[in-house]
Each structure stands twice: as C-alpha cells, then as structure tokens.
C-alpha cells in the first residue's frame, strides 16, 4: 500500500518537470510502492531476527547453566581427595590455558577484584592472591567449595573453546552474523531502490564471502588441537608468624625449618625463601629490622641467626640432654618416648648444619639406651628390652611396642586396685 504523501510527491515531480503523460506517472508510482514494500519487508525481517536472537540467548543461557552443573559434578568428583594446596595449583594451571578475555570473565564471574590490570599474567596473579586470601581466612570446607566453583567455571570456558575450535559455534555467533546480514540488506535497499539492483549486489556479496572463505590464509584457519600443558609454581610463603622466642601462638624453630626444607624440595630459590621468612617475622621486632638491611644474606647465615633468635641448643647441649633424659612423674611412657625422639632428631639436624659431629649410628645407640634407662616402670623396660638392643629398630615400631607395653601396665595396675579394694 502506497502512502498519500509518497504518491503526491511523485505526481508533483512529474507535472512540474513537464514529464510525459499517465504512463510515466503510473511507472513512478509503481517504483515508489516497490521501494516502500522492500523497506517494510526488511524491517519485518529485522524484527523476526531480534525475536530469534532473544530466544537463542535464553536457550544458550539454559544450556550453559546445564553444562556448568555437569562440569561442576565432574570437577567435584575429581577433586574430592585433593588438599587445598593441590587444588589451588590445579586452578592456577588451568587459568594459563585460557585467553585474556576468558581470564577476565573468570575474574568478573567470581568477584575477583582486578582494578586496572590489563595483562593475562597480572590477572592470574590477582586470582592467585584471591585464592591465598580465601585459604588463609576461611575454613577448609569453605575454601574448597570456592576453588571447586572457580575450577568449574574455568573448565566450562575450556570446553566452550574446544567446541568452537571444532566448528560447534554457539548461537550468539550465528545470530550476530544474521543480524549483520539483515542490516547490510537494509542499507542496500535504501541505496538501490530498484529490486533487480538489490538482488545483483546481494548475490555479489554472497559470492565474495564464499570465495573469501575458500581463500582464507592458513594462519587464519582455526587451530584444532590440545592446549599445551603449563606447569605453574606458586610463590613460596611461610604459614604462621615468627615472634619472640617461647611464644606459644608463634612458630617454633623446628616448624620454621620444616617449611624451609619443604620449599627447597619444591624447587624454590634461596632468595625467595629468605624473603618469605623475613616477611613472616612480626613487624617491629629488631630481628626483622636487622635482616631487612643486611646485604648478601645467604640461607645458611639466616639459619644461624634464627637459631640465636629462638635460643636453640648447640649440638653438645642436645647430646647431653639426650643422654640424661628421664621420664617425669606425671608424664606418660608415650610422651616420654616422643620427647626423646624429638631430642634425637634435633641433634641429627644440628650435626648436619655444621655443629659438632656425632655419627648417626652413635646417636641412635645413645637414644635407645636413654629410653631404656629413663623409663620409670620396670615392667615396660622388660617388655622393650629386646627392641632397645637393636640399633636398626625404627622409631615407629618402637612407638607401637611402647603402646602395647603401656597398655599391659595399665591393665596390671587396674587388677591390683580391684584386689586391694
């Protein structure tokens, strides 16, 4: 249907220019009607495209939610036996397999503050810092749920990337292409009112697109294959705080050295470990101030300084303590044995770090002898004598035999109490 204003404008142009009679007028009116019908048709197609796009997005959201739930179930099954540190390393490894935009989406989806960070490495560092904060400040179960959710989000991104590389483009891509086609066609109809011109141009565009797809350079073709495995190592950090010697809520020298040795076994450098130890010292302590200004500090020097701070005994002092150890009156046989084992291990570590040298075999013999002579109960001594004469008998087996002998002793005392009562 032709609007009244369009018809008047066409007729006015014809009579004003002195054009030929009725045939020219009717031809102009037909062309105007064709133009308006074409624009209306394209507008209707655009409305249909918008409706299809909305329905597609809703369907895609439902599919993504279902897909993420399925992935979360698989992730929970695989990570149920993993500890927090292993789970955190797994999350960091999988983050490196994502693109920059995908890492940003992970940060936004899991409320990780990123500020003005623009690089992939910096974004992953922000995620790692967020994970460390959750591990330090939340309960283990809460931290595990958070990392499982984070890992599920990452796995969903990786799965979607694989599908796109294999040709399974999502609805959004298809709808965006359809929307562009409708917009291009609308522009062509406005530029070329005649129907045959529009069809010619559209056929040319489609033919060019087909040829462009066939002649696409190899480097622009989508890569299909597995992403390379990336090994990511977390920064070394001391768990706990170093305070004054003897503070119960602070780290002991033994616990601190255990963490340092663990960092060395994992491949962390001496400089990184020294920096982590200094950061773990309570602010305001003269020890921290001294270490922060000390130049060319080595790990061996740091251990000697820490020994002095914690007032640790020398090898000779530890040796004489081990030789003269005895069970206290209110101390159980098991607790006495644990104290003796601790002294023995401290002495061995002190000898390895450059203290006065005592051989491992000599220390083991003195340890077994001290356990036998330091026990209060003669019954337990008699039960353990065959094992205390064997220098190759392990600490674990000795603890087991001590438990059996102590149990027999308690049972004997209970029977005596019943008979006297």
N, C-alpha and C positions, 0 to 999 in steps of 0.2 A: 504494500500500500504506500502511495506517494503522499508526502505531506503537502499541504496547501502552499506553504512558503516556497518549497523547492520548485513546484510547478510554476508559480508566478515568476520566480527568478529566471527560469529557463525561457518562458514565453516572453518576458520583458527583454531579455538579451536578444532574442530572435528579431522582434519587431523594431527594436531600437537600432539594430545594426542593418536593418533592411534586408534580412535574410529571405530566402525563398519561402514559399507558402507552407501549407499544412504538413507536408511530408517531413520537412526539416524539423518542424515543431514536435511532431509525434516521435521522431527519432531521438531528439534531445531529451524528451520526457522519459522515453524508454531507458536511455543511458543513465539518467538521474535515478530512476527507480532501481535499476540494476546495482548502482553504487550503494544506495541505502540498504537494499536487501543483503548485499555482501557484508557490509559493516555489521548489520544486525545479526547475521549468521555467525560471524566471527566472535561477536560479543557473547552470543549464546554458548558457543563452544568454550569460551574462556570461563563462563560461569560453571559449566559442566566440569572443566578442568580443575577449578577451585574446589568443587564438591568432592571430586575424586581424590584430590590432594589431601583434604582434611580426613576423609575416610582412610586413606592409605597411612597417614601419620598415626591415627588412632590404632589401626591394625598393627602398625610397626611397634608402637609402644607396648601393646599387649604381648606381641611376640618377644620383644626384648625383655620384658618382665619375666615371662615364662622361661626364656633362655637363661637369664641370670639366676633364677631359682634353681634350675637344673645344674648350672655350673657351680653354684654355692654348695649344693648337695655333694657334688663330686669332690670339691675342694675340702669340705669338712671331713669327708671320709679319708682323704689322703693325709690330712694334717692333724688328725686326732692324736697321733702318737708323737708329734713333733713338739720340742720345747720352744719357749719364746724366742730364744736366740736363733735357732734354726729357722723358725717361721719368719722372723724379721729378715734374715739373709735371703730367704726364698722370695719374699716380696720385693726386695731391692733388685735381685737378679732379674725378675720378670719385668720390672719397670724399664730396664735398659732395652727390652725388646720392643718397646712402644715408640711411636713417633712423638715429636714435640707436642703437637696438638692433642694427642691422646693422653700424654702425661698431664697436660693442663686440665683435661677433662677429669682425670682421676683425682687431681688435687681439688677441683671445684666440687666434684661429687662427694668427696669425703671430708669436706670442710677443712682442708689443709691451707693455712694462710701462706700466700706466695708473694704478696707485696708487688714490687715492680720487676720481679725476676723474669728474664726473657730466654735463658738458655736451658737446654734439657738437663745438663749436669747440675745446674743450680736448683732446678725444680725437684730433681731426685734427692738432692741433699736436704731440701725442705721436708720432703716426705720422710726421709730417714730420721731427721730431728723430731718430727711429729711422733714417729713410732717409738723413739727412745723416750720421749716425754710420757707417752702412754704406759710403757713398761715400767718406768720409774715411779709414776704417781698413781697408777691404778692397780687393782687386784689382778692376779694372774688370769682368772677366767674372763674378766672384762677385757684385758689386753688381748687375749687370744681371740675373743669374738671380733674385736676391732680389726685385727690383722687378717682374720679369715674373710671378713667382709671386704676389706681392701684387696685381698688376693682374688676374690671372686669377681670384683669389678675389673681388675686387670685382665683376668683370664677371658672375660666377656669381650674386652677390647681386642685381645689377640685372636679369638675365634672369629670375630667380625672381620678382622683384617685378612685372615686366611680365606674366608668366603668371598671377599671382594677380589682377592688375587686370583681365585679360581673361577671368577666370572659370575658369581652369585651376587650381583649388585642389589642393593636394597631399594625399597620403594621410593625413598627420598630422591635417589639419583634419577630413577625413571620419571618421577613426577616433575623434577626440576627441568629435565630435558623436554617433557611435553609442554610445560609452561613456556619455555623459551620458544618452542615451535609455534605455539599459538600467538605469542607476542610478535614474532617475526612475520607471521602471516598477516596479522592485523596491520602492521606497518606497510606491508607490500600492497594490501588492498587500498590503503589510503594514498599511497604513492602512484599506484597504477589502477585507475578506476575500471579500465576495460578488463572483462573477465579473461579473455584469451591471453593478455599480457601477464596477468597474475599467474595463471597456470604455467606459462612458459618459464617465468622466473622461478617458481616453486620447484618445477622439475629440474631446472639447472642447479639449484641449491642442493637438492637431494642427490643428484648425480655427483656433484663436487664432494659432498660429505662421504659418499660411498668410495670415491677414488682416494680421498684423504685417509680413510681407514685402511685401505689396501696398501697405500704407500707410506704408512707411518714408519718412521725410523725405528731401528731395532732398540735403541736406547730408551724410546718412549713406550715400548711394549711393557705391559705389567709383568713384573717378575714373579714367577711361581716357584716356590721352594721354601725350605725351612730356614727360619732365622738362626743366625749363628749363636752358639752358646756363649754367654758372657759371665765371667766369674767376677763377682764384686765383693770386696772386703770392707767390712765396716771399720770405722775409726776405733782405735783402742781406747777404752775408758775404764777407770778404776771404779768398782762398785763399793760404795761406802766412803767414809771420810776419815782422814788422818788427824787425830787430835793430840792432846798431851799424853804422855806415857801413863798407862794404868786406867784410862777412861774406859768404862765398860761399854758404852754405846758407840765407841770408835773402833777403827780397825786395829788389829794386833800386827806385830811384825811378821808372824807366821802367815797370817791370812794375806797380807800385802805381798809377800814374796811368792805365795802360791799364784796370785793373779798375774804377777810379773812374769813368772816362768811360763804360765799358760799363754800369755801374749807372745813370748818368744817362740813357743812351739807353733803358734799360728802364723808366724812369719812377719810379725810387726817389727819395725826397726827400733834400735835403741833410742834414737832421738824422739820417736813418737811415744815410747813407753815412759821416758823421762818426763816429757811434757805432761802426760796423763797423770803421773804420780804427783807432780808439783801442783796441778790443778785440784787434786784430791785433798791437799793439805788445807786445813781450816784457815780462812783469811785472818790475818792479824798475828799469826804465830811467827816468831823470829826465824824458825826453820824455813818457812816459805819465803820470807823476805831474803834470806841468805841464798837459797837455791835459785831464786829468780835473777839475781845479779851475778851469780857465779858463772864464769865463762869456761868453755871447753869441758863441761861436765860429762863424765862417762857413767855407764850403768854400774860398773864396779865401784867407782867412787861414791855414787849415790847409795849403794847398799851399805857401805861402811858408815856413811853419815846417818842413815836411817837406823843402823844398829846402835849408834851412840844415842840417837833421839829416844829410842824405845828402851834403852838401858839393857840391851841383851848381853847375856853372859858370854865370856870367851870360851874357847874350846876346853881349856884346862878346868875352868869353873864347872862347865857342863859335865866333864868327865868325873870329877869328884862328887858332884851331885848324884850322878847315876850310880856310882859305886856305893854310896852311903844311903841310898833311898830306902825308906821303910814305910810300912802301912800305918796310917794313923788309926787311932782307936775308934773313931766314928766314920771310918772310910771302908767301903765295901771292897772285897778282893778284886772285883772287876774294875772299879775306879782306880785302885792302886796299880793294876796292870796297865791301864790306859795312860796313867801319869808316867810310868816307866817307859812305855813305848814312845811317848812324846819327847822325853829327855833323850832317848836314843836317836830319834830322827833329827832333833836339833843338833846333836853332836855330830852326826854324819854330815849334815848340811854345812855346819861351821868348818869342818875339815875340808870339804870340797871348795869352800870360798876362800881358802888360804890361811886358815887358822893352824894351830899346832896339829901335826899329823898323827892320827891313830888309825890303824888299819881297820877295815870293815869287819874282818874276822875277829879281831881282838875286842872291838866294841860289842859284837854280838855275844861273845862268851861272857863278858862282864855284865851285860844286860841280863842274861839268863841266870847267872849266879846271884845277882842282886834281887831278882824276883824271888828266887828260892829262899834266900836268907832274910828278905824283908817281910814276908808274909807272917801274920800272927798265928794263924791256925796250923797246928801240926798235921791235922788230918788232910788239909788241902795241900800242904807241902809234900806229904807222902803220895798223894794221888798224882801230883805233877812231876815228881822226881824223874821218871823215865823220859819225859819230854824235855826237861830242863837240861839234861845231859847231852842232848843232840843239838849242836850249833846250827844245823840246817833246818831245824823245825821252824815253820813260818809263824808270823805273828797271828794270823787268822786262826790257824789250828790251835795255837796256844790259848787264844781267847775262848774258843769253843770248849777246850778241856777245862779251862778255868770255870766256865759257866756250869759244867757238869759237876765239878768238884764242889763248888759253892752251893749248888742245889742239894747235893748229898749232905753237906754240912748243916744246912738249914733243916732238912728233914730229920737228921740225928738230934739236933737241939730241941725240935718240937716234941719228939718222942720222949726225951729226957724230962721235959717240962710236964708232960702228961703223967709220967711215972711218979715224979716227986709230988705232983699235985694230988 
